[in-house]
Amino acid sequence: MHTLCARGTMKPEINAAVGFLSRFLRVKGHVNDRQVQTFSQSLQDILAEQYKHHWFPDRPCKGSGYRCIRINHKMDPLVGQAGQRIGLTIQQLYLLLPSELTLWVDPFEVSYRIGEDGSICVLYESQPCPPGTPAIAAAGPPSGNSGPMSPMVDSHISCKEELMVLGRTSPSKAYNMMTVSS
């Protein structure tokens, strides 16, 4: 079910993030379906508890850093906790998940970047409902049309667009260039 107009509950966003991470376990690992299901449910519960006082649908960028799931030289502790519930060690999770992953779980949008310099890709996106409008839900993916069923987004830029406009928060890697002439 894809929400075209959402009230700001975190459930669809958490489901999108958890589904994305769970697919890595299913595809890359020797993890059975029951373990993947347990991992998914555990991570959904952990994220819902973690985000409950840090979810601001009226200001989606507020708390974005807190809700960010990050795997780089350290395993994200929430992902590690869900992995341990199905018997996976942190080392096993490093083998199953991308070694460099940033996953933003924000109201109305879930996006990710693999690699420090990778492109930012959107996993889930919905529109906030204008005040007084009932939430509209439709089965399946969004149609992409801009008719009356899909309200326009207000003019604010997303947290990720802001990151791209303002620049990176960590220094880029320095590469030394060597030219060879004959």
N, C-alpha and C positions, 0 to 999 in steps of 0.2 A: 504494500500500500504506500503510495507516494502522496505526501501532503502538499497541496498547492497553496494553501493558506493555513498557517499554523499559529497557534496561540503561544508558543514558546515552551511547551513541555520538552524535556530533554530526551525523551524516549526514542524518537526517530534518529536523532543525532547519535546517541549512544549505540543504537542498533547498527547504524552505518559504520561507525568506528570499530566496533567489536566484530562485525561481519568481515571487514577488511583484514583485520589481524588474524581472525580464525581461518581465513582462506589460506594463509601462509602455512599454518600448522597442518591443514588438510592436504595441501599440495606437496609441501617439501618434507614432511615428517613421517615418521612411523607412529603416527598418532591415530588411534581408532576413532570412529564416529562418536562413541559415547564420551571419550575424553574431550573431543572438540566441543561437544555440546556442554559438558561440564565447565570447560574453560570459558566458553561464551557466556554462560549464565553467571559464572563467578565474576567475570570481568564486567558484565552489565551491572551487577549488584555493587561491585567495588566502585565503579565510576559514578553511579547514581548517588551513592553515599558521599563520595568525595566532592561531587559537584553541587550538592543540594543547596549550599549557602553561597555558591559562586556562579550562579546562573542568572543572567540579566538580559532577558529578551528585549527590553527597551533600550539596552546599550550592549549589543553583542560583543564588542571588542573588550569590554570591561571583564577582567578575569581570564582573558584568553591565554596568557602565559601560565596561569595556574592550571588550566584545563588541558594544556598541551601535553601530549604523550611523546616522549623523546627517547630514542635509543641511539646512542653513539658509543662512546667509550664506557658508558654505564647503561645497564638495563633500567628502563623505567620501572620504578618500584611497584606500581600498580599492575603492570603486565607481569612482572616477576612473581607477584603474589598470586595472581590467577594461574600462572604456569605451575607454581609449586603445589597448588591444590589438585593438579592432575599428575603430580609426580615428576614434573620436568625441572631440571636444575637450570640455573641461570646460564650455564655454559651450553646446555641443549637449546635453550631459547635463542641464544646468539646464533646458533647454527640454523635455526628454522626461520628466523625473522631477518629482515634487512639489517645490515650492520650499521647503517646510518639512516634513520627514519625520524621524521617530524610529522606528527599527526595532530592537527588542530580540531578540537571539538567545540564549536561555538554555536550559539543559538542560530538556527536557520541555515547553517553551513558546516560541513565537515570536509576538510581538505588535507592533503598530505604532500610531502616532498621526500623523495628517496635520494640520498646524497646531499652533501652540504650545498652544492651548486645546481641541484636538479630543479626541474620545473615544478611549480606548484599545481597540483591537479585536484579538482573538486570531486568528492565522492557523493555528497548529498547536498542538495540546496532546496530551500523552500522560501516562500515569501511570508513575511509577517502580515497578519490580518489588519486592515485598517480598523480603528475603533468602531465598535458597533456592528461589525461584520461577522457572521457565523463562520466557523472553520469549515472549509470545504475539503473533502478528501476524495481521491480517485484511485482506483486500482490501477496498477501498472505505472510505467514511467511517464514523466511529464510530456505533454504533446508538443511543447515548444511554441505554440501559438500565443498571441497576445490578445486574445479575445476577453470577454467579460469574466471568464472563469479563472484567469491568471492575472491577478493584480500586479501593477508595476511596483518595482522595488523603490523605496525612497532613495534620495540622492547620496546617501552616505556610502563611502567606500568600505569594502570589507577589511578585516584585520590583515589578511594576506596581501591584498592590494596595497595597503598602507606599508607593509614590510617591503614590497617591491619598489614602491615610490621613494620611501625614505632610505632604503638601502639595507644591507645586511647588518645583523647585530653582532656577528662574529667576524673576525678578520679573515679575508680570503687567503688561500694558501699561496705562498710565493713560489714561483717557478723560475728557475734560472734558465735562460735561453743561451744556447751555444751555437754559434754559426761556424760552419766549416766551409772554407773556400779552398779551391785547388790552384 
